[in-house]
Amino acid sequence: MFLPQFTTGTGSLSMQILILGLMLSCFALLVNSIFSIIFSKFGKLVGNKLNLGRHIEGLLGFIFLGLATRLATSK
């Protein structure tokens, strides 16, 4: 069996795996939607209060350059 701990011996194994996959996808969609709404509201709040737009872009650029350098020099 593919997922013996989550399936039963009765019924179609393919249907059980399909249902488990759909449940996982729906749950992940729900959690990711909640996170995106919360962080969107938080970003608007912080962005309006601190007005850091240009500085944040520079900081993110610096971080990405550092990550690219690390990736290029890793074995």
C-alpha positions as CSV (number, residue, x, y, z in Angstrom):
1,M,0.0,0.0,0.0
2,F,1.1,3.6,-0.7
3,L,-0.1,5.2,2.5
4,P,-0.9,2.3,4.8
5,Q,-1.3,4.4,8.0
6,F,-4.0,6.6,6.3
7,T,-5.9,4.0,4.3
8,T,-8.1,1.1,5.1
9,G,-8.3,-2.3,3.6
10,T,-11.9,-1.7,2.5
11,G,-12.9,0.4,-0.4
12,S,-10.9,1.7,-3.4
13,L,-7.4,2.7,-2.5
14,S,-7.2,5.2,-5.4
15,M,-10.4,6.9,-4.1
16,Q,-9.0,7.1,-0.6
17,I,-5.7,8.6,-1.8
18,L,-7.7,11.1,-4.0
19,I,-9.8,12.2,-1.0
20,L,-6.7,12.6,1.2
21,G,-5.0,14.7,-1.5
22,L,-8.1,16.9,-1.9
23,M,-8.4,17.4,1.9
24,L,-4.7,18.3,2.1
25,S,-5.0,20.8,-0.8
26,C,-8.1,22.4,0.7
27,F,-6.5,22.7,4.1
28,A,-3.3,24.2,2.6
29,L,-5.4,26.7,0.6
30,L,-7.3,27.8,3.7
31,V,-4.1,28.2,5.8
32,N,-2.2,30.0,3.1
33,S,-5.2,32.4,2.5
34,I,-5.4,33.2,6.2
35,F,-1.7,33.9,6.3
36,S,-1.8,36.1,3.2
37,I,-4.7,38.2,4.5
38,I,-3.0,38.7,7.9
39,F,0.4,39.6,6.5
40,S,-1.2,41.9,3.9
41,K,-3.0,43.8,6.6
42,F,0.2,43.9,8.7
43,G,2.2,45.1,5.8
44,K,-0.2,47.9,5.0
45,L,-0.2,48.9,8.7
46,V,3.6,48.9,9.0
47,G,4.1,50.5,5.6
48,N,1.8,53.4,6.4
49,K,3.3,54.0,9.9
50,L,7.0,53.8,9.1
51,N,7.1,54.8,5.4
52,L,10.1,52.5,4.6
53,G,9.3,51.7,1.0
54,R,12.6,52.6,-0.7
55,H,14.7,51.3,2.2
56,I,13.0,47.9,2.3
57,E,13.6,47.4,-1.4
58,G,17.3,48.2,-0.9
59,L,17.5,45.8,2.1
60,L,15.8,43.0,0.1
61,G,18.2,43.6,-2.8
62,F,21.2,43.3,-0.5
63,I,19.8,40.1,1.0
64,F,19.1,38.5,-2.4
65,L,22.7,39.4,-3.5
66,G,24.0,37.8,-0.4
67,L,22.0,34.6,-1.0
68,A,23.1,34.5,-4.7
69,T,26.7,34.9,-3.6
70,R,26.3,32.1,-1.1
71,L,24.6,29.8,-3.7
72,A,27.3,30.6,-6.3
73,T,30.2,29.8,-3.9
74,S,28.6,26.6,-2.3
75,K,29.7,23.2,-3.5
